[in-house]
Amino acid sequence: MNFLDDIFCKFGTDKSSKQHNFAGIYHAALDPMRFQARKVLEIGIFGTTPENAGASLKSWAEYFPNAHIYGVDLHEYSFINTGRITTIVADQGVIPGNLDRVVTTTGSDIDLIIDDGSHLMHHQQITLGYLFKYLKSGGYYIIEDLHTSYHDISNPTGTQYNTMLMLEVLRHSGVILSDYISEADKQYIQQQLASCEIHKVTPFASETAILRKR
């Protein structure tokens, strides 16, 4: 196990080697910025009690000792707020009044954004289109559980561009195809994207993508 996986296991997040096994990939990308990061935003909190809720947020707070950690969820999680963890109630698929309100709280220049929210295709794409511009130069944007792209239940709108397909095209051609991202935001992502990596740790079960901003 690596240092980040030790933390993931400690708090019980499914990102650890006991489930999705994303820790090695994330540690390799994020370790160089571990002490410099000041803002981390994760969508999707999960849990029902102060003991088991916000495992990922607690993990990031330990991994990034100088960062403020923001968590977004449809449900109220203020009971896990601490000095460096702030939770926000918002719907990741709604603008205005939700994602824009998140940014009002976090401000811009976010070092790391993780989408571990609803895993619905239109939500993932709306969120990427809106939040990527608030990412710091050199920052990372992670979209987790991309294996949901293969399931109709995660594509209730029936878009032809599921998120995995969108990212595969972006990775190979530099072009972003989406029914839910505005033309202006598509242009911004295409111009500002430094890299797009797709990691199929366990195909069809544990897949994640890491996008890096120029």
N, C-alpha and C positions, 0 to 999 in steps of 0.2 A: 504494500500500500504506500501511497505517497502522502505528503503532508496534508493536502486538501482532502484526500479520501479519509484520512483519520478524522478530520473535522466533520465531514459529511456523515460518517458512521456514528460519531459521537452524538450528533443531534438527530439522526434518524431520517435524513432526507433521502428520497428515492434516487437522487443523483449519485449515490455512493456505489461502490463495487458490489454491494449486496443486491442491487437492483439494476439500474440503467448503466452504471459504470462509466459515467461521464467525467469523473474526477481527473483522470490522467490527461485527457484532452484539454480540460479547462486549466489545469495547473500549468501545462506547457505554454499555453497562450497568455495566461494572466499573471504568472509569477513575477515577470519583470516590472509590473505596475503595482504590485501588492502594497507597497508602502506609500506610493504616490497617489493612489486612487482616493478621491474625496467624495464621490457620489456613485452609489449603486442603486439601480431601480429594478425590482423584480415584479412581474405581473403574475398573480396566482400565489396564494399564501397557504391554504389548506391547514386542517387541524381543528379541534373543537375545544381544547382546554389550554390554559397557559403552559402546561407541560409539553403537549405534543403539537401545538400550533406554531407555524412560522419556522419550521426546521431549517429551511433554506436561508431565510433572513438571518437567523442566529448564526448559521454557518458562515455567511458572507461577512457578518460583523466580526467574527473571529479571524477570518482569513485576511480581511482588509482592515487593519487596526486603526487606520486614520480616516476611514470613510464613514459617511452617514448612509444608512441603508433604508431605502424606501420600499414598502410593499403595497401592492394594489390588489384589491379583490372586490367582488360584488358584495361581500359580507363584512360586517364590522369586526375588526380585530384590534381595536385600540387597547385591549387588555394585555397585548404583548409589547406595546410601545415602551421603549426605554430611552435613555439619553441618546443613543445612536441608532435606534430603530423607530421609524415613523410609518404607520399604516394609513392608507387612504382608501376610502370607499369610492369605487368608480367602475363603470362598464367599459372594458377595453374596446368595444365595438361601436362606441357612440362619441361623435363630435358634432357640435360643441356640448359643453356641460359636463364632460367626463374626462377624456384624455387631456383636453386643454386645462382642466382644473388640476390634473395631476402635475402638469408642467408648471402651473402657478405655484405649486408647493415645492417642487424639486428645483426649479430654475433650469437653466441650460448647462452645457458643459458636463454632461453626465459621463462618467468613465465607463460604465458597464450597464447594459440593459439586458435583462433576461425575460423572454416571453415564455412562461410556463403556466399560461392562463387557461382559457377555454379549449384551446386546440382546434377551434373551428377555423376553416379556411379564410372566411371573410374577416374574422376577428384578427387573425395573425397578420393579414395583409393590410388592413386598416391601421393596425398598431405600428407596423413597420413604416408605412408611408408617413404617418404623422410624427412618430418619435425619432426617426433616424436623424433628422436635422438638429435635434437637441443633444445628440451624442457629441462628446468632445473629440477633437481631432486626434486620431490615433486610438480612439476608444473602440470597444467591442459591443456587438449586438448579437445575442444568442437567441435562436428559436429552437425550443426543445420539443421532443416527442413528435418528430416529423413523420413517424410511421402512421400517424393519424391521417395523413394525406391519402392513404390507401383505403380508407373506410368511408362509405357513403354517409354514415351518421355524422361525420365531421364536416360534411359539405352540404348543409341543408339548402343552400342557395343554388346548388348545381353548377357552380362556375367550372368552366373547362380548364382553368388554370389553378390546380391545387397548389398548395404552398411548396411542396417538393418540386413539382414541375417548374414553378416560377423560379425557384432558386437554382435548379439545374441549368435552366436557360440563362439565367444571370451569370452563373459561374463560367459557362462556356462561351457566351457571346457578349456579355456586358450589357445586355438589354433586359429590362424588367417588364414582364407581361402580367398584368393584373386588372381585374375588373373593379378593384376597390382602392386603387392608389391613383391619385390625380396625376395629370400629365406633368404638372410642375414638380410634384414630389418624385415621380419616376425619373425625371431629368436630374433632379438633385442627387438621388441615390446613385444613378449611373455615373455621374461626374465625381462623386465623393467616395465611391466604394474603392477601397484598396485591395480587398480580397474577400472571397466567399468560399469557405470550406464546409463540406458536408461530410459528416462522420456517421457511418452505419456500424455502430459498435456491435449490435445484434440486428441484422436486417429484419425489417418488419416488426421489430419490437422495441429497439432502443436506438433512435436516430436523432441527431442534433446538428445544427448548423451554427457556424461562427462567422459573422461578418465583421470586417474591420474597416473603419473609416480612415480616409487619408489624413 
